[in-house]
Amino acid sequence: MDFNKTTSLKRKIISLFLLIFLFSFLGYLSFWRSFNLAQGGDDWGIHYLIWGIFDIRHEAVYYNPLTYFCTYCPHYFFLSIISRFLGYEHFYYFLASFIARIIAGLGLFFLLKSITKSTLVGILAGSFFVTSYIGIEATDWAFNYNYILGIGVLSLF
């Protein structure tokens, strides 16, 4: 009895890793050029805004959760984490956006699999989202990737 539970768990974990690999591979084939882009004016504008609010004028504090409840405030959280630890190298911002797209594809997979009870429909929907140009502005404008991440998180619940 325990052997079957362990085998079932191992099979689910392996299936999840294969699904992540599939979505990552398909997404990379579609968006590999995005990793060569430089950050645009809007991205640098948000960096300047974060720098001014948090570091120069001290109008907000990074560790206060209420800081992130406004129109552009969710951008502050993600962009400040990346810039604090990895600097302003554009690759890391597009990588975070790419990872958010993979998470959204996984979220759509699980949502549609639970609605339709079909794994194939879930894989097709997740693959379509990961490879399509839906939300390309959120992928190529690095500060907008939290919208894609929101799609993934909301579809999981």
C-alpha positions in Angstrom: 0.0 0.0 0.0 2.8 2.5 0.9 4.7 1.5 -2.2 1.8 2.6 -4.5 1.5 6.0 -2.7 5.2 6.5 -3.1 5.2 5.5 -6.7 2.2 7.8 -7.4 3.9 10.7 -5.7 7.1 10.1 -7.7 5.1 9.9 -10.9 3.4 13.3 -10.1 6.7 15.0 -9.3 8.3 13.6 -12.5 5.2 14.7 -14.5 5.4 18.2 -13.0 9.1 18.5 -13.9 8.4 17.4 -17.4 5.6 19.9 -17.8 7.9 22.7 -16.5 10.6 21.6 -18.9 8.1 21.5 -21.8 6.7 25.0 -21.0 10.3 26.4 -20.5 11.5 24.9 -23.8 8.5 26.1 -25.8 8.6 29.5 -24.2 12.4 29.9 -24.8 11.9 29.0 -28.5 9.3 31.8 -28.7 11.0 34.5 -26.6 14.7 33.9 -26.8 15.2 37.3 -28.5 13.7 39.0 -25.5 16.8 38.1 -23.4 18.8 40.3 -25.8 16.7 43.4 -25.3 17.9 46.3 -23.2 15.6 47.9 -20.6 13.5 50.6 -22.1 12.7 54.1 -20.9 9.7 53.0 -18.8 11.8 50.4 -17.0 14.5 53.0 -16.2 11.7 55.4 -15.2 10.4 52.9 -12.6 14.0 52.3 -11.3 14.4 56.1 -10.9 11.0 56.3 -9.1 12.0 53.5 -6.7 15.3 55.1 -6.0 13.7 58.5 -5.3 10.9 57.2 -3.1 12.9 54.7 -1.1 16.5 55.8 -1.0 16.5 59.6 -1.5 13.3 61.0 -0.1 12.6 58.1 2.3 8.8 58.4 1.6 8.4 54.6 1.9 10.1 51.7 3.5 10.9 48.4 1.7 9.8 46.1 4.5 6.4 47.8 5.1 3.7 45.7 3.2 1.4 48.7 2.9 4.0 50.3 0.7 3.0 48.0 -2.2 -0.7 48.8 -2.3 -1.0 51.5 -5.0 -1.0 51.6 -8.8 2.6 51.0 -9.6 3.6 49.8 -6.2 3.8 46.1 -6.9 6.5 46.9 -9.4 8.6 48.3 -6.5 8.7 45.0 -4.7 10.0 42.9 -7.6 12.2 45.4 -9.2 13.9 46.5 -5.9 14.6 42.8 -5.0 16.3 42.2 -8.4 18.2 45.5 -8.4 19.4 45.1 -4.8 20.9 41.6 -5.4 21.7 41.5 -9.1 22.1 45.2 -10.1 20.6 46.6 -13.3 21.7 44.0 -15.8 18.8 43.6 -18.2 19.0 39.8 -18.5 17.8 39.1 -14.9 14.7 41.2 -15.4 13.7 39.4 -18.5 14.5 36.1 -16.8 12.2 37.0 -14.0 9.5 37.9 -16.6 10.1 34.6 -18.4 9.8 32.6 -15.1 6.5 34.5 -14.4 5.3 33.4 -17.8 6.1 29.8 -17.1 4.3 30.0 -13.7 1.2 31.5 -15.5 1.3 28.6 -18.0 1.4 26.1 -15.2 -1.5 27.9 -13.5 -3.6 27.8 -16.6 -2.7 24.1 -17.0 -4.0 23.3 -13.5 -7.0 25.5 -13.9 -8.1 24.0 -17.2 -7.3 20.4 -16.1 -9.5 20.8 -13.1 -12.3 22.4 -15.1 -12.3 20.0 -18.1 -10.8 16.9 -16.4 -8.5 16.6 -19.4 -4.7 16.7 -19.2 -4.4 17.3 -22.9 -6.6 20.5 -22.8 -4.5 21.8 -19.9 -1.2 21.1 -21.7 -2.5 22.8 -24.9 -3.8 25.8 -23.0 -0.6 26.2 -21.0 1.5 25.8 -24.1 -0.5 28.3 -26.1 -0.2 30.9 -23.3 3.5 30.3 -22.9 4.3 30.5 -26.6 1.8 33.1 -27.8 2.4 36.8 -27.9 -0.4 37.5 -25.4 1.1 39.7 -22.9 4.3 40.3 -24.8 4.5 43.8 -23.5 4.7 42.3 -20.0 7.6 40.1 -21.1 9.5 42.8 -23.0 8.8 45.6 -20.6 10.5 44.1 -17.5 8.6 46.2 -14.9 5.2 44.8 -16.1 5.9 41.1 -15.5 4.0 41.0 -12.2 0.8 41.1 -14.3 1.8 37.8 -15.9 2.7 36.4 -12.5 -0.7 37.5 -11.2 -2.4 35.5 -13.9 -0.6 32.4 -12.8 -1.2 32.9 -9.1 -4.9 33.6 -9.5 -5.5 30.7 -11.8 -4.0 28.3 -9.2 -6.7 29.3 -6.7 
